[in-house]
Structure formats: C-alpha cells, structure tokens
Amino acid sequence: MSVAGEQRQGGSAERPPYNAVCDGGDLDCGSGLLLIIRRAIAPLSPGQILEVQSREPSVSVDLPAWCRMTGHTLVGQWPQEGGYTYYHVRKGVERELPTSVEQDLEAAEQYVWRVRVQYRPKAPARVYGRNLEWQVGQPASFAEEVEAPSAVDYLVSAVAGAVLMGFSQVAAERHLLIDDMELVGSARLENILTHLGVDTEGVPRISSLEGVLYVSSPATRAALDEVWQMTLKRSPLVQTLMPVVTMRLRWMMV
C-alpha cells in the first residue's frame, strides 16, 4: 500500500538517480532529522529528488507523514545492509509551514534544557524533565549500595553515555558497522572529606574523569579513530568539562 503517493520498495539496484543526499544516521524525526532534511531539500528545484539515508526504524512512519504535510512526495524506500534504509523524497511546491529552516536553526541554537527537582523528606530527590522522571540521591556517595544514583554517578554516566552514543551516531553517519560497544568510566574527587564536612582544606571538585570505550567493528582502526576524534569534538559534555577537569578518554578495538 502506498503511504505517500507512489512509494516503491526494492533493492539497491532499483534505486533511481537522485540530486542530493543527506545522512541522518540514528536520528529520529524528533531529534533533528527533519531539520537536516529541510536544510538539504531547500536548494533543490521542484521535481528533484533528495535521498535520505537513515538507520532509525521510526523514520519509515514519520517521514511519509512529514511529506504529506509539506507537499513533498516519498517515492520509494530501499533497505540496505547495515540497518540502513534509503528514502527518496521528490520535492514539491512546499506548503507554508509555521517556521522556516532559518527559524528552526535559530530555535535549535536557542534551545534551553530545563528540569524541575522536587524535595522529598528522607528520600531521594525526584527530577522531572520533558516526558521523563528520575531520582537523584546524595551529591556524592562512596557507599557500595545506594537507594538512588548520586549526582556524581549521574555525571560520570552522562559523560560515558554521551561518548558511547556519540560514537554510534558519528559511525552511522559514515556508514561504519558497529557490532558491539561498552564504555567503562570512573571519576575521582579532589577531597571528598571537604564535601562531608570532615575537612576544611581543599575543595571537593572532580579532579579526573577516565573512560575506555571498547569497540567491536569490522571497520578499520584508522576509520574508527577518525570517528573517535570527531565524537570528542562534537560532544557538549566533553567540550564543557575538558578545560576544567583532567580527562583521560580512549578507545580500544576488541
């Protein structure tokens, strides 16, 4: 059944010519993919074809809906090896949208991340952010068993998660297959006794963050090293912390 006019499915040999291409990697339509598509299709003339390359399954549902709303046509999709699907979008006469590409870019640049944290007596704090909620325990804790992750635990896991997921995204953009990955991270405080009120000397800041990303992939070491360097360069957390915290991050092929 066609979902956008004349949609076709088939192997890579059946793909017709196209005029431009954009690679969305693992992004879904709500995480910036539509912004990338709008920017790529803007210079094309009506009737020309944009190939959208994506590994995100939800795009097969969301992209046809976006095409219908904007006056474009999804003319076909072709599954590829490595989890990719290539979508061909024929540019139409765009209907007026609430925002332009420039406005979307400006909105992305001005986006503010917000959370609300609720106090609960004798219990971890509850955090509300977007459609999620989670708990935060002590500011820092070295107990082996805790009711909720401490703030330091969240910081370490946030950096580790950002690096691992960022590596996956950059690899996807370059069509590099990743079989498996795991990152082991750790952090040290300069003087946790200051935080506990036992010592008045020094500061309880994080003195070092370390992490090793283990990667299993058929790609070459040189290609993966380029992915690693780009991952660190594009990571908001790494670039924020690097000037003030000693960071020892590396990757290993396994």
C-alpha positions as CSV (number, residue, x, y, z in Angstrom):
1,M,0.0,0.0,0.0
2,S,1.3,3.4,-0.9
3,V,1.7,5.8,2.0
4,A,2.8,8.9,0.0
5,G,1.5,8.9,-3.5
6,E,3.8,6.5,-5.4
7,Q,6.0,4.9,-2.8
8,R,8.0,1.9,-4.0
9,Q,10.2,-0.6,-2.2
10,G,13.1,-2.6,-3.6
11,G,16.7,-3.5,-3.5
12,S,19.6,-1.0,-4.1
13,A,19.8,-2.0,-7.8
14,E,16.3,-0.5,-8.4
15,R,17.1,2.9,-6.9
16,P,16.6,5.7,-9.5
17,P,19.0,8.7,-9.7
18,Y,18.8,11.4,-7.1
19,N,20.0,15.0,-7.0
20,A,21.2,15.4,-3.4
21,V,21.7,13.2,-0.3
22,C,21.6,13.6,3.5
23,D,22.6,11.1,6.1
24,G,20.5,11.1,9.2
25,G,22.3,8.1,10.9
26,D,20.3,7.1,14.0
27,L,18.4,10.4,14.4
28,D,14.7,10.2,14.5
29,C,12.4,12.9,13.2
30,G,12.0,14.5,16.6
31,S,15.8,14.6,17.3
32,G,16.9,16.9,14.5
33,L,16.4,14.7,11.3
34,L,13.7,16.9,9.9
35,L,15.9,19.9,10.3
36,I,18.7,18.2,8.4
37,I,16.2,17.2,5.6
38,R,14.7,20.6,5.3
39,R,18.1,22.2,5.0
40,A,19.2,19.6,2.4
41,I,16.0,19.9,0.2
42,A,15.8,23.7,0.3
43,P,18.2,24.3,-2.6
44,L,16.5,21.7,-4.9
45,S,14.0,22.6,-7.6
46,P,10.5,21.1,-7.6
47,G,10.7,17.6,-9.0
48,Q,14.2,16.9,-7.9
49,I,15.0,14.0,-5.6
50,L,16.6,14.0,-2.2
51,E,17.9,10.7,-0.9
52,V,17.5,10.5,2.9
53,Q,19.7,7.8,4.5
54,S,18.6,6.6,7.9
55,R,19.0,3.7,10.4
56,E,16.2,4.8,12.6
57,P,13.1,2.5,12.1
58,S,10.6,5.2,13.1
59,V,11.5,7.2,10.1
60,S,9.5,4.8,7.9
61,V,6.4,6.1,9.6
62,D,7.2,9.7,10.3
63,L,8.8,10.7,7.0
64,P,5.7,9.9,4.9
65,A,3.6,12.0,7.3
66,W,6.0,14.9,7.0
67,C,6.0,14.6,3.2
68,R,2.2,14.8,3.1
69,M,2.2,17.9,5.4
70,T,4.8,19.8,3.4
71,G,3.8,19.0,-0.2
72,H,6.7,16.7,-1.0
73,T,6.3,13.0,-2.1
74,L,8.0,9.9,-0.8
75,V,8.6,8.0,-4.0
76,G,10.4,4.9,-2.6
77,Q,12.4,3.3,0.1
78,W,15.2,0.8,-0.2
79,P,16.6,-1.3,2.7
80,Q,20.3,-1.6,2.7
81,E,22.9,-3.7,4.6
82,G,24.0,-2.5,8.0
83,G,20.4,-1.5,9.0
84,Y,20.1,1.5,6.7
85,T,17.1,2.4,4.6
86,Y,17.4,4.9,1.7
87,Y,14.3,7.1,1.2
88,H,13.7,9.1,-2.0
89,V,11.8,12.4,-1.5
90,R,10.7,14.3,-4.5
91,K,10.5,18.0,-3.8
92,G,7.1,19.5,-4.4
93,V,5.8,23.1,-4.1
94,E,6.2,23.5,-0.4
95,R,3.2,24.5,1.6
96,E,3.7,27.2,4.1
97,L,4.9,25.9,7.4
98,P,4.8,27.7,10.8
99,T,8.5,28.1,10.7
100,S,11.3,28.3,8.1
101,V,14.5,26.4,8.0
102,E,16.3,29.5,9.4
103,Q,13.8,29.8,12.2
104,D,14.3,26.1,13.0
105,L,18.0,26.5,13.1
106,E,17.7,29.5,15.4
107,A,15.3,27.6,17.7
108,A,17.8,24.8,17.9
109,E,20.6,27.2,18.8
110,Q,18.5,28.9,21.4
111,Y,17.1,25.7,22.9
112,V,17.2,25.5,26.7
113,W,17.3,22.3,28.7
114,R,15.1,22.5,31.8
115,V,14.4,20.3,34.7
116,R,12.3,20.5,37.9
117,V,13.7,18.9,41.1
118,Q,11.3,18.1,44.0
119,Y,12.4,17.7,47.6
120,R,11.1,14.6,49.4
121,P,11.9,14.2,53.1
122,K,14.2,11.2,53.9
123,A,14.1,10.1,50.2
124,P,16.0,10.8,47.0
125,A,15.0,13.9,45.1
126,R,12.7,13.4,42.2
127,V,13.6,15.1,38.9
128,Y,11.2,15.9,36.1
129,G,12.5,16.6,32.6
130,R,10.5,16.6,29.4
131,N,8.4,13.4,29.5
132,L,10.7,11.6,32.0
133,E,11.2,11.5,35.7
134,W,14.1,10.0,37.7
135,Q,15.6,10.1,41.2
136,V,18.9,11.6,42.5
137,G,20.4,10.6,45.7
138,Q,23.3,12.3,47.6
139,P,25.5,14.9,46.0
140,A,28.4,12.4,46.3
141,S,28.4,9.0,48.0
142,F,31.0,6.2,48.2
143,A,28.7,3.6,49.6
144,E,28.5,0.4,47.6
145,E,24.7,0.2,47.8
146,V,22.5,3.3,47.5
147,E,18.8,4.0,47.1
148,A,19.4,6.2,44.1
149,P,22.4,7.3,42.0
150,S,24.4,10.2,43.4
151,A,24.9,13.4,41.4
152,V,28.5,12.3,40.8
153,D,27.2,8.9,39.5
154,Y,24.9,10.8,37.0
155,L,27.8,13.0,35.9
156,V,30.1,10.0,35.2
157,S,27.3,8.1,33.4
158,A,26.3,11.1,31.4
159,V,29.8,11.6,30.1
160,A,30.1,7.8,29.4
161,G,26.7,7.7,27.7
162,A,27.4,10.8,25.7
163,V,30.7,9.4,24.3
164,L,29.2,5.9,23.6
165,M,26.1,7.2,21.9
166,G,28.0,10.0,20.1
167,F,30.4,7.4,18.7
168,S,27.5,5.4,17.5
169,Q,26.0,8.4,15.8
170,V,29.2,9.5,14.0
171,A,29.9,5.9,12.9
172,A,26.4,5.7,11.5
173,E,26.8,8.9,9.6
174,R,29.9,7.3,7.9
175,H,28.1,4.0,7.3
176,L,30.5,2.1,9.6
177,L,29.1,-1.0,11.1
178,I,29.4,-1.4,14.9
179,D,28.9,-4.9,16.2
180,D,29.1,-4.0,19.9
181,M,30.4,-1.3,22.3
182,E,30.9,-0.9,26.0
183,L,32.4,2.0,27.9
184,V,33.9,1.8,31.4
185,G,34.2,5.1,33.2
186,S,35.3,6.4,36.6
187,A,35.9,9.6,38.4
188,R,37.9,10.9,41.4
189,L,37.2,13.8,43.7
190,E,40.0,16.1,44.9
191,N,38.8,15.9,48.5
192,I,35.5,14.3,49.3
193,L,36.1,14.9,53.0
194,T,35.5,18.6,52.4
195,H,32.1,17.7,51.0
196,L,31.4,15.6,54.1
197,G,32.4,18.4,56.4
198,V,35.2,16.4,58.0
199,D,38.0,18.5,56.4
200,T,38.2,22.3,55.8
201,E,41.1,22.2,53.5
202,G,40.9,21.7,49.7
203,V,37.8,21.5,47.5
204,P,35.5,18.6,46.7
205,R,35.6,19.2,42.9
206,I,36.1,16.3,40.4
207,S,39.8,16.1,39.8
208,S,39.7,13.5,37.0
209,L,37.4,11.6,34.7
210,E,38.6,8.4,32.9
211,G,37.0,6.1,30.4
212,V,37.7,3.4,27.9
213,L,35.4,2.6,25.1
214,Y,35.7,-0.9,23.8
215,V,34.6,-1.3,20.2
216,S,33.9,-4.4,18.1
217,S,33.6,-3.5,14.5
218,P,34.8,-4.7,11.0
219,A,35.8,-1.2,10.2
220,T,39.5,-0.3,10.0
221,R,41.3,1.2,13.0
222,A,42.0,4.4,11.1
223,A,38.4,4.9,10.3
224,L,37.3,4.3,13.8
225,D,40.0,6.6,15.2
226,E,38.5,9.4,13.0
227,V,35.1,8.6,14.5
228,W,36.6,8.8,18.0
229,Q,38.2,12.2,17.4
230,M,35.0,13.6,15.9
231,T,33.0,12.2,18.7
232,L,35.0,14.1,21.3
233,K,35.0,17.3,19.2
234,R,31.2,17.2,18.9
235,S,30.3,16.2,22.5
236,P,28.8,19.0,24.5
237,L,29.8,17.4,27.8
238,V,33.4,16.6,26.9
239,Q,34.0,20.0,25.4
240,T,32.5,21.7,28.6
241,L,34.5,19.6,31.1
242,M,37.8,19.2,29.3
243,P,39.1,22.7,30.2
244,V,38.4,22.3,33.9
245,V,38.8,18.5,34.6
246,T,41.6,16.2,33.8
247,M,40.0,13.8,31.3
248,R,41.7,10.6,30.1
249,L,39.4,9.1,27.5
250,R,40.5,6.5,25.0
251,W,39.1,3.7,22.8
252,M,40.2,0.2,22.1
253,M,39.3,-2.2,19.4
254,V,38.3,-5.7,20.6
